Amino acid sequence: MIDSLIYGIVASSFVIGITRSVLLLYKRFPRLGFGLIYGSLGVKMFALGAFTLLAKPYIDNIVIYASIILSAIIYSNVYVLLKLHGK
């Protein structure tokens, strides 16, 4: 259970890190906003899929792992919407 929690936190921090770096890029290049947001979504999903496949033998409780990743994705989407709407 602890392993699932740790792997979930690592994957979530990766998702949130990509989101914050994309928003920093958006501040510098506002014309590329649409492409940056959807491009980062593709990178996040690919990286999460690869990370999950590599860590699958070590994850004991899939429900904990998936719920942590789901909350990170929801947080990431809400954060992007609030940052872009605030402009």
C-alpha atoms as an extended CHARMM CRD file, in Angstrom:
* protein
*
        87  EXT
         1         1  MET       CA              0.0000000000        0.0000000000        0.0000000000  PROA      1               0.0000000000
         2         2  ILE       CA              2.8120000000        2.3940000000        0.7950000000  PROA      2               0.0000000000
         3         3  ASP       CA              4.4370000000        1.5860000000       -2.5510000000  PROA      3               0.0000000000
         4         4  SER       CA              1.2350000000        2.4840000000       -4.3900000000  PROA      4               0.0000000000
         5         5  LEU       CA              1.0480000000        5.7500000000       -2.4970000000  PROA      5               0.0000000000
         6         6  ILE       CA              4.6480000000        6.6560000000       -3.2900000000  PROA      6               0.0000000000
         7         7  TYR       CA              4.3400000000        5.7690000000       -6.9820000000  PROA      7               0.0000000000
         8         8  GLY       CA              1.1090000000        7.7570000000       -7.1700000000  PROA      8               0.0000000000
         9         9  ILE       CA              2.7500000000       10.8150000000       -5.6250000000  PROA      9               0.0000000000
        10        10  VAL       CA              5.7080000000       10.5610000000       -8.0190000000  PROA      10              0.0000000000
        11        11  ALA       CA              3.3980000000       10.3220000000      -11.0310000000  PROA      11              0.0000000000
        12        12  SER       CA              1.2440000000       13.1890000000       -9.7320000000  PROA      12              0.0000000000
        13        13  SER       CA              4.2320000000       15.4370000000       -9.1960000000  PROA      13              0.0000000000
        14        14  PHE       CA              5.2760000000       14.7700000000      -12.7800000000  PROA      14              0.0000000000
        15        15  VAL       CA              1.8290000000       15.8000000000      -14.0530000000  PROA      15              0.0000000000
        16        16  ILE       CA              1.7640000000       18.9610000000      -11.9610000000  PROA      16              0.0000000000
        17        17  GLY       CA              5.3400000000       19.8270000000      -12.9380000000  PROA      17              0.0000000000
        18        18  ILE       CA              4.5400000000       19.5930000000      -16.6440000000  PROA      18              0.0000000000
        19        19  THR       CA              1.4480000000       21.7450000000      -16.1370000000  PROA      19              0.0000000000
        20        20  ARG       CA              3.3670000000       24.4840000000      -14.3630000000  PROA      20              0.0000000000
        21        21  SER       CA              6.1730000000       24.4640000000      -16.9270000000  PROA      21              0.0000000000
        22        22  VAL       CA              3.6550000000       24.7160000000      -19.7780000000  PROA      22              0.0000000000
        23        23  LEU       CA              2.0490000000       27.7260000000      -18.1200000000  PROA      23              0.0000000000
        24        24  LEU       CA              5.4790000000       29.3460000000      -17.8400000000  PROA      24              0.0000000000
        25        25  LEU       CA              5.9760000000       28.7500000000      -21.5600000000  PROA      25              0.0000000000
        26        26  TYR       CA              2.5240000000       30.1810000000      -22.2220000000  PROA      26              0.0000000000
        27        27  LYS       CA              3.4940000000       33.4250000000      -20.4940000000  PROA      27              0.0000000000
        28        28  ARG       CA              6.4250000000       33.7980000000      -22.8900000000  PROA      28              0.0000000000
        29        29  PHE       CA              4.5980000000       32.6680000000      -26.0250000000  PROA      29              0.0000000000
        30        30  PRO       CA              0.8850000000       33.4800000000      -25.6540000000  PROA      30              0.0000000000
        31        31  ARG       CA              0.1600000000       32.8790000000      -29.3450000000  PROA      31              0.0000000000
        32        32  LEU       CA              1.0190000000       29.2020000000      -28.9410000000  PROA      32              0.0000000000
        33        33  GLY       CA             -1.3450000000       28.6500000000      -26.0120000000  PROA      33              0.0000000000
        34        34  PHE       CA             -3.7750000000       26.2470000000      -27.6540000000  PROA      34              0.0000000000
        35        35  GLY       CA             -1.0060000000       24.0190000000      -29.0130000000  PROA      35              0.0000000000
        36        36  LEU       CA              0.9430000000       24.1080000000      -25.7760000000  PROA      36              0.0000000000
        37        37  ILE       CA             -2.0050000000       23.0460000000      -23.6630000000  PROA      37              0.0000000000
        38        38  TYR       CA             -3.0440000000       20.1400000000      -25.8800000000  PROA      38              0.0000000000
        39        39  GLY       CA              0.5450000000       19.1360000000      -26.5880000000  PROA      39              0.0000000000
        40        40  SER       CA              1.2690000000       18.9810000000      -22.8810000000  PROA      40              0.0000000000
        41        41  LEU       CA             -1.8640000000       16.8850000000      -22.3750000000  PROA      41              0.0000000000
        42        42  GLY       CA             -0.5190000000       14.3570000000      -24.8680000000  PROA      42              0.0000000000
        43        43  VAL       CA              2.9030000000       14.3280000000      -23.2130000000  PROA      43              0.0000000000
        44        44  LYS       CA              1.3400000000       13.8810000000      -19.7670000000  PROA      44              0.0000000000
        45        45  MET       CA             -0.8500000000       10.9840000000      -20.8710000000  PROA      45              0.0000000000
        46        46  PHE       CA              2.0010000000        9.2490000000      -22.7000000000  PROA      46              0.0000000000
        47        47  ALA       CA              4.3690000000        9.6810000000      -19.7600000000  PROA      47              0.0000000000
        48        48  LEU       CA              1.7660000000        8.4820000000      -17.2540000000  PROA      48              0.0000000000
        49        49  GLY       CA              1.0390000000        5.4470000000      -19.3900000000  PROA      49              0.0000000000
        50        50  ALA       CA              4.7160000000        4.5720000000      -19.7140000000  PROA      50              0.0000000000
        51        51  PHE       CA              5.3410000000        5.1620000000      -16.0030000000  PROA      51              0.0000000000
        52        52  THR       CA              2.3420000000        3.0210000000      -15.0640000000  PROA      52              0.0000000000
        53        53  LEU       CA              3.4720000000        0.1690000000      -17.3060000000  PROA      53              0.0000000000
        54        54  LEU       CA              6.9640000000        0.2790000000      -15.8200000000  PROA      54              0.0000000000
        55        55  ALA       CA              5.7470000000        0.5000000000      -12.2270000000  PROA      55              0.0000000000
        56        56  LYS       CA              2.8790000000       -1.9820000000      -12.5930000000  PROA      56              0.0000000000
        57        57  PRO       CA              4.6780000000       -4.9280000000      -10.9260000000  PROA      57              0.0000000000
        58        58  TYR       CA              5.4520000000       -2.7620000000       -7.8820000000  PROA      58              0.0000000000
        59        59  ILE       CA              1.9840000000       -1.2690000000       -7.3870000000  PROA      59              0.0000000000
        60        60  ASP       CA              0.0450000000       -3.2880000000       -4.8170000000  PROA      60              0.0000000000
        61        61  ASN       CA             -3.1830000000       -1.3080000000       -4.5870000000  PROA      61              0.0000000000
        62        62  ILE       CA             -4.3360000000       -0.0390000000       -7.9840000000  PROA      62              0.0000000000
        63        63  VAL       CA             -7.2460000000        1.9370000000       -6.5090000000  PROA      63              0.0000000000
        64        64  ILE       CA             -4.9900000000        4.1670000000       -4.4010000000  PROA      64              0.0000000000
        65        65  TYR       CA             -2.6120000000        4.7100000000       -7.3100000000  PROA      65              0.0000000000
        66        66  ALA       CA             -5.4170000000        5.5670000000       -9.7360000000  PROA      66              0.0000000000
        67        67  SER       CA             -7.2060000000        7.8880000000       -7.3150000000  PROA      67              0.0000000000
        68        68  ILE       CA             -4.0280000000        9.8700000000       -6.6540000000  PROA      68              0.0000000000
        69        69  ILE       CA             -3.3770000000       10.2280000000      -10.3770000000  PROA      69              0.0000000000
        70        70  LEU       CA             -7.0040000000       11.2030000000      -11.0090000000  PROA      70              0.0000000000
        71        71  SER       CA             -6.8510000000       13.9170000000       -8.3570000000  PROA      71              0.0000000000
        72        72  ALA       CA             -3.6210000000       15.2400000000       -9.8750000000  PROA      72              0.0000000000
        73        73  ILE       CA             -5.2090000000       15.3830000000      -13.3340000000  PROA      73              0.0000000000
        74        74  ILE       CA             -8.2820000000       17.1820000000      -11.9690000000  PROA      74              0.0000000000
        75        75  TYR       CA             -6.0650000000       19.6280000000      -10.0560000000  PROA      75              0.0000000000
        76        76  SER       CA             -3.9780000000       20.2020000000      -13.1600000000  PROA      76              0.0000000000
        77        77  ASN       CA             -7.0070000000       20.9540000000      -15.3460000000  PROA      77              0.0000000000
        78        78  VAL       CA             -8.5910000000       23.2850000000      -12.7970000000  PROA      78              0.0000000000
        79        79  TYR       CA             -5.2580000000       25.0650000000      -12.2870000000  PROA      79              0.0000000000
        80        80  VAL       CA             -4.8640000000       25.6290000000      -16.0360000000  PROA      80              0.0000000000
        81        81  LEU       CA             -8.4420000000       26.8810000000      -16.3790000000  PROA      81              0.0000000000
        82        82  LEU       CA             -8.0520000000       29.3110000000      -13.4910000000  PROA      82              0.0000000000
        83        83  LYS       CA             -4.7080000000       30.6140000000      -14.7470000000  PROA      83              0.0000000000
        84        84  LEU       CA             -5.9250000000       31.0820000000      -18.3180000000  PROA      84              0.0000000000
        85        85  HSD       CA             -9.2850000000       32.5330000000      -17.2840000000  PROA      85              0.0000000000
        86        86  GLY       CA             -7.5780000000       35.0120000000      -14.9780000000  PROA      86              0.0000000000
        87        87  LYS       CA             -5.7650000000       36.5740000000      -17.9250000000  PROA      87              0.0000000000
